[in-house]
Amino acid sequence: MAKYKPWLTACCVLLIVICAVALVSLCIATLLGAGCSGGRFRHAAVSADSQLCSEIGK
């Protein structure tokens, strides 16, 4: 059992590093993809095609 301990430690460290890199990549991709895209607006827009909507939008 003792002769496998360095391999076990190295595998655990490698697994932790891979998970950390994946988590950081996911966070960066989420933040970069959070911008306005696909015709969506970050804040709600009010239509100005009628007088009531024009008043609400002011």
N, CA, C and O atoms as CSV, one atom per row, in Angstrom:
chain,resi,resn,atom,element,x,y,z
A,1,MET,N,N,0.823,-1.203,0.000
A,1,MET,CA,C,0.000,0.000,0.000
A,1,MET,C,C,0.858,1.255,0.000
A,1,MET,O,O,0.515,2.242,-0.652
A,2,ALA,N,N,1.975,1.228,0.727
A,2,ALA,CA,C,2.828,2.407,0.841
A,2,ALA,C,C,3.489,2.759,-0.483
A,2,ALA,O,O,3.776,3.928,-0.740
A,3,LYS,N,N,3.735,1.750,-1.335
A,3,LYS,CA,C,4.408,2.057,-2.598
A,3,LYS,C,C,3.482,2.753,-3.597
A,3,LYS,O,O,3.965,3.333,-4.569
A,4,TYR,N,N,2.183,2.712,-3.385
A,4,TYR,CA,C,1.236,3.386,-4.274
A,4,TYR,C,C,0.866,4.786,-3.803
A,4,TYR,O,O,0.172,5.508,-4.519
A,5,LYS,N,N,1.306,5.179,-2.632
A,5,LYS,CA,C,0.910,6.467,-2.071
A,5,LYS,C,C,1.352,7.656,-2.933
A,5,LYS,O,O,0.548,8.565,-3.135
A,6,PRO,N,N,2.587,7.700,-3.451
A,6,PRO,CA,C,2.952,8.841,-4.316
A,6,PRO,C,C,2.063,8.934,-5.557
A,6,PRO,O,O,1.712,10.039,-5.970
A,7,TRP,N,N,1.693,7.813,-6.155
A,7,TRP,CA,C,0.820,7.827,-7.319
A,7,TRP,C,C,-0.569,8.319,-6.959
A,7,TRP,O,O,-1.184,9.075,-7.711
A,8,LEU,N,N,-1.053,7.892,-5.817
A,8,LEU,CA,C,-2.371,8.327,-5.368
A,8,LEU,C,C,-2.382,9.827,-5.108
A,8,LEU,O,O,-3.326,10.521,-5.483
A,9,THR,N,N,-1.337,10.321,-4.469
A,9,THR,CA,C,-1.229,11.756,-4.198
A,9,THR,C,C,-1.144,12.541,-5.505
A,9,THR,O,O,-1.808,13.566,-5.662
A,10,ALA,N,N,-0.330,12.061,-6.438
A,10,ALA,CA,C,-0.178,12.750,-7.725
A,10,ALA,C,C,-1.493,12.758,-8.498
A,10,ALA,O,O,-1.835,13.761,-9.124
A,11,CYS,N,N,-2.222,11.663,-8.461
A,11,CYS,CA,C,-3.511,11.605,-9.164
A,11,CYS,C,C,-4.527,12.548,-8.536
A,11,CYS,O,O,-5.293,13.200,-9.245
A,12,CYS,N,N,-4.537,12.621,-7.214
A,12,CYS,CA,C,-5.464,13.534,-6.538
A,12,CYS,C,C,-5.133,14.986,-6.850
A,12,CYS,O,O,-6.030,15.792,-7.096
A,13,VAL,N,N,-3.854,15.319,-6.840
A,13,VAL,CA,C,-3.439,16.686,-7.162
A,13,VAL,C,C,-3.798,17.011,-8.606
A,13,VAL,O,O,-4.283,18.106,-8.891
A,14,LEU,N,N,-3.567,16.082,-9.512
A,14,LEU,CA,C,-3.903,16.296,-10.919
A,14,LEU,C,C,-5.406,16.479,-11.102
A,14,LEU,O,O,-5.839,17.334,-11.875
A,15,LEU,N,N,-6.194,15.692,-10.402
A,15,LEU,CA,C,-7.645,15.820,-10.484
A,15,LEU,C,C,-8.112,17.173,-9.957
A,15,LEU,O,O,-9.002,17.793,-10.539
A,16,ILE,N,N,-7.523,17.629,-8.870
A,16,ILE,CA,C,-7.879,18.936,-8.307
A,16,ILE,C,C,-7.509,20.057,-9.274
A,16,ILE,O,O,-8.276,21.002,-9.456
A,17,VAL,N,N,-6.339,19.953,-9.892
A,17,VAL,CA,C,-5.907,20.981,-10.848
A,17,VAL,C,C,-6.837,21.006,-12.061
A,17,VAL,O,O,-7.213,22.081,-12.529
A,18,ILE,N,N,-7.205,19.848,-12.567
A,18,ILE,CA,C,-8.106,19.787,-13.725
A,18,ILE,C,C,-9.465,20.380,-13.379
A,18,ILE,O,O,-10.040,21.120,-14.178
A,19,CYS,N,N,-9.982,20.063,-12.200
A,19,CYS,CA,C,-11.273,20.626,-11.778
A,19,CYS,C,C,-11.191,22.141,-11.614
A,19,CYS,O,O,-12.121,22.856,-11.985
A,20,ALA,N,N,-10.087,22.631,-11.063
A,20,ALA,CA,C,-9.927,24.074,-10.884
A,20,ALA,C,C,-9.866,24.786,-12.231
A,20,ALA,O,O,-10.482,25.838,-12.405
A,21,VAL,N,N,-9.134,24.223,-13.177
A,21,VAL,CA,C,-9.040,24.826,-14.510
A,21,VAL,C,C,-10.405,24.817,-15.196
A,21,VAL,O,O,-10.782,25.795,-15.842
A,22,ALA,N,N,-11.139,23.728,-15.059
A,22,ALA,CA,C,-12.474,23.656,-15.663
A,22,ALA,C,C,-13.415,24.674,-15.035
A,22,ALA,O,O,-14.204,25.302,-15.740
A,23,LEU,N,N,-13.341,24.843,-13.724
A,23,LEU,CA,C,-14.203,25.803,-13.043
A,23,LEU,C,C,-13.881,27.232,-13.457
A,23,LEU,O,O,-14.789,28.025,-13.703
A,24,VAL,N,N,-12.605,27.563,-13.534
A,24,VAL,CA,C,-12.205,28.910,-13.958
A,24,VAL,C,C,-12.631,29.154,-15.403
A,24,VAL,O,O,-13.121,30.235,-15.730
A,25,SER,N,N,-12.449,28.162,-16.267
A,25,SER,CA,C,-12.857,28.310,-17.669
A,25,SER,C,C,-14.360,28.509,-17.790
A,25,SER,O,O,-14.822,29.319,-18.593
A,26,LEU,N,N,-15.115,27.774,-16.995
A,26,LEU,CA,C,-16.569,27.913,-17.018
A,26,LEU,C,C,-17.000,29.292,-16.543
A,26,LEU,O,O,-17.906,29.893,-17.120
A,27,CYS,N,N,-16.362,29.795,-15.499
A,27,CYS,CA,C,-16.699,31.134,-14.994
A,27,CYS,C,C,-16.374,32.208,-16.022
A,27,CYS,O,O,-17.167,33.124,-16.234
A,28,ILE,N,N,-15.225,32.103,-16.657
A,28,ILE,CA,C,-14.834,33.089,-17.667
A,28,ILE,C,C,-15.789,33.027,-18.858
A,28,ILE,O,O,-16.208,34.066,-19.368
A,29,ALA,N,N,-16.132,31.831,-19.301
A,29,ALA,CA,C,-17.050,31.690,-20.434
A,29,ALA,C,C,-18.426,32.245,-20.095
A,29,ALA,O,O,-19.081,32.843,-20.948
A,30,THR,N,N,-18.863,32.054,-18.867
A,30,THR,CA,C,-20.165,32.576,-18.449
A,30,THR,C,C,-20.153,34.096,-18.413
A,30,THR,O,O,-21.105,34.736,-18.859
A,31,LEU,N,N,-19.083,34.675,-17.887
A,31,LEU,CA,C,-19.000,36.133,-17.808
A,31,LEU,C,C,-18.892,36.760,-19.190
A,31,LEU,O,O,-19.502,37.798,-19.444
A,32,LEU,N,N,-18.130,36.150,-20.083
A,32,LEU,CA,C,-17.985,36.704,-21.425
A,32,LEU,C,C,-19.259,36.523,-22.238
A,32,LEU,O,O,-19.552,37.347,-23.105
A,33,GLY,N,N,-20.009,35.483,-21.984
A,33,GLY,CA,C,-21.239,35.224,-22.719
A,33,GLY,C,C,-22.443,35.936,-22.139
A,33,GLY,O,O,-23.551,35.785,-22.654
A,34,ALA,N,N,-22.256,36.712,-21.075
A,34,ALA,CA,C,-23.380,37.363,-20.411
A,34,ALA,C,C,-23.789,38.674,-21.080
A,34,ALA,O,O,-24.762,39.295,-20.654
A,35,GLY,N,N,-23.084,39.101,-22.097
A,35,GLY,CA,C,-23.416,40.355,-22.768
A,35,GLY,C,C,-24.698,40.237,-23.568
A,35,GLY,O,O,-25.289,39.161,-23.656
A,36,CYS,N,N,-25.117,41.326,-24.140
A,36,CYS,CA,C,-26.333,41.334,-24.955
A,36,CYS,C,C,-26.051,40.581,-26.250
A,36,CYS,O,O,-25.103,40.898,-26.968
A,37,SER,N,N,-26.862,39.605,-26.534
A,37,SER,CA,C,-26.703,38.865,-27.774
A,37,SER,C,C,-28.046,38.292,-28.181
A,37,SER,O,O,-28.951,38.152,-27.358
A,38,GLY,N,N,-28.165,37.970,-29.429
A,38,GLY,CA,C,-29.372,37.338,-29.922
A,38,GLY,C,C,-30.587,38.232,-29.888
A,38,GLY,O,O,-31.705,37.726,-29.790
A,39,GLY,N,N,-30.418,39.549,-29.965
A,39,GLY,CA,C,-31.547,40.453,-29.971
A,39,GLY,C,C,-32.140,40.708,-28.603
A,39,GLY,O,O,-33.191,41.340,-28.500
A,40,ARG,N,N,-31.504,40.240,-27.565
A,40,ARG,CA,C,-32.016,40.469,-26.214
A,40,ARG,C,C,-31.382,41.716,-25.630
A,40,ARG,O,O,-30.246,42.064,-25.953
A,41,PHE,N,N,-32.123,42.375,-24.776
A,41,PHE,CA,C,-31.640,43.589,-24.145
A,41,PHE,C,C,-31.338,43.318,-22.686
A,41,PHE,O,O,-32.012,42.521,-22.033
A,42,ARG,N,N,-30.321,43.989,-22.186
A,42,ARG,CA,C,-29.945,43.822,-20.793
A,42,ARG,C,C,-31.032,44.361,-19.873
A,42,ARG,O,O,-31.288,43.776,-18.821
A,43,HIS,N,N,-31.668,45.449,-20.241
A,43,HIS,CA,C,-32.766,46.029,-19.462
A,43,HIS,C,C,-34.024,45.997,-20.326
A,43,HIS,O,O,-33.944,46.031,-21.554
A,44,ALA,N,N,-35.149,45.932,-19.696
A,44,ALA,CA,C,-36.405,45.869,-20.441
A,44,ALA,C,C,-36.621,47.160,-21.222
A,44,ALA,O,O,-36.345,48.255,-20.734
A,45,ALA,N,N,-37.107,47.009,-22.414
A,45,ALA,CA,C,-37.410,48.169,-23.251
A,45,ALA,C,C,-38.922,48.312,-23.360
A,45,ALA,O,O,-39.647,47.317,-23.371
A,46,VAL,N,N,-39.384,49.525,-23.439
A,46,VAL,CA,C,-40.814,49.797,-23.564
A,46,VAL,C,C,-41.077,50.243,-24.986
A,46,VAL,O,O,-40.380,51.103,-25.524
A,47,SER,N,N,-42.075,49.658,-25.577
A,47,SER,CA,C,-42.442,50.016,-26.938
A,47,SER,C,C,-42.998,51.431,-26.972
A,47,SER,O,O,-43.729,51.837,-26.069
A,48,ALA,N,N,-42.654,52.175,-28.004
A,48,ALA,CA,C,-43.136,53.557,-28.132
A,48,ALA,C,C,-44.106,53.680,-29.299
A,48,ALA,O,O,-44.171,54.721,-29.952
A,49,ASP,N,N,-44.860,52.613,-29.559
A,49,ASP,CA,C,-45.779,52.665,-30.689
A,49,ASP,C,C,-47.163,53.170,-30.305
A,49,ASP,O,O,-48.024,53.311,-31.174
A,50,SER,N,N,-47.392,53.441,-29.051
A,50,SER,CA,C,-48.673,54.017,-28.641
A,50,SER,C,C,-48.420,55.091,-27.591
A,50,SER,O,O,-47.345,55.138,-26.993
A,51,GLN,N,N,-49.374,55.924,-27.373
A,51,GLN,CA,C,-49.219,57.023,-26.423
A,51,GLN,C,C,-49.004,56.500,-25.004
A,51,GLN,O,O,-48.173,57.033,-24.269
A,52,LEU,N,N,-49.744,55.463,-24.613
A,52,LEU,CA,C,-49.602,54.902,-23.270
A,52,LEU,C,C,-48.189,54.369,-23.052
A,52,LEU,O,O,-47.586,54.605,-22.005
A,53,CYS,N,N,-47.672,53.661,-24.029
A,53,CYS,CA,C,-46.316,53.128,-23.899
A,53,CYS,C,C,-45.288,54.253,-23.885
A,53,CYS,O,O,-44.274,54.159,-23.192
A,54,SER,N,N,-45.539,55.304,-24.635
A,54,SER,CA,C,-44.629,56.442,-24.627
A,54,SER,C,C,-44.603,57.102,-23.257
A,54,SER,O,O,-43.545,57.536,-22.801
A,55,GLU,N,N,-45.741,57.182,-22.603
A,55,GLU,CA,C,-45.800,57.774,-21.266
A,55,GLU,C,C,-45.107,56.886,-20.238
A,55,GLU,O,O,-44.414,57.383,-19.350
A,56,ILE,N,N,-45.293,55.584,-20.357
A,56,ILE,CA,C,-44.644,54.657,-19.424
A,56,ILE,C,C,-43.136,54.707,-19.603
A,56,ILE,O,O,-42.392,54.615,-18.626
A,57,GLY,N,N,-42.684,54.850,-20.827
A,57,GLY,CA,C,-41.254,54.856,-21.105
A,57,GLY,C,C,-40.527,56.095,-20.644
A,57,GLY,O,O,-39.297,56.102,-20.594
A,58,LYS,N,N,-41.257,57.148,-20.305
A,58,LYS,CA,C,-40.601,58.395,-19.894
A,58,LYS,C,C,-40.103,58.333,-18.486
A,58,LYS,O,O,-39.528,59.302,-17.991
